[in-house]
Amino acid sequence: FMAYFVTKIPTKHLPADKRRAITVDAVVALAAQQNPHDITTSAIAKHMGVSQGALFKHFPSKDDILKAVMEWVAERLLSRIDAAALHAPTPIAAIEAIFLANIEFIVEHPGAPRMMLGELQRNGQTAPKQLVHTIITRYRKRLYRLLEDAKNKGEVDQQLDIETAITMFIGTIQGLVVQSLITDDIQRIHHEAPRVLAIYLRGIGSKK
């Protein structure tokens, strides 16, 4: 998988919020290089150049670290897609912009989707896993509003099943992520995403 590194920053004298942010960056970076399930608090501390004791001053447990990572993903991803859709001239153009913005986010932060997929595979209802479900729910609501608007404006098939179209949209992005993991090449998403998106848009009846 493509290596993704963050520069180590001396953390000894940093304020708590900054050190928490650096911890999140470290976890996302490590997740781009290895199975998220294999990331230990020891590995996180080593990556940051601090002791585990220093790490636990800000995060009582590993789940608290993972929860902070999921909060980071939610804020960054949802703000990214909102910004992409903001100035789109039509609902379908907004949907296209969201798709491509999500792809760019994945390429820039390959550890983020790996963390999300990893959390969804965990047994039980952990706080990080619940946050992943929250991210997906909020994402789906944005898509629903746009697809409903597109339907009202005649941009998509009037018989379109919006819920299924949303599932396919998200599943298409997830499929691209899985393919990149299989081939160990995150950059292939850049090449395949526009072609995959074109097929999706034709499938829902876009005029594109």
Secondary structure, DSSP 8 states (H G I E B T S, - for coil): -----------TT--HHHHHHHHHHHHHHHHTTS-GGG--HHHHHHHHTS-HHHHHTT-SSHHHHHHHHHHHHHHHHHHHHHHHHHT-SSHHHHHHHHHHHHHHHHHH-THHHHHHHHHHTSSS--HHHHHHHHHHHHHHHHHHHHHHHHHHTTSS-TT--HHHHHHHHHHHHHHHHHHHHHHT-TTHHHHHHHHHHHHHHHHTT---
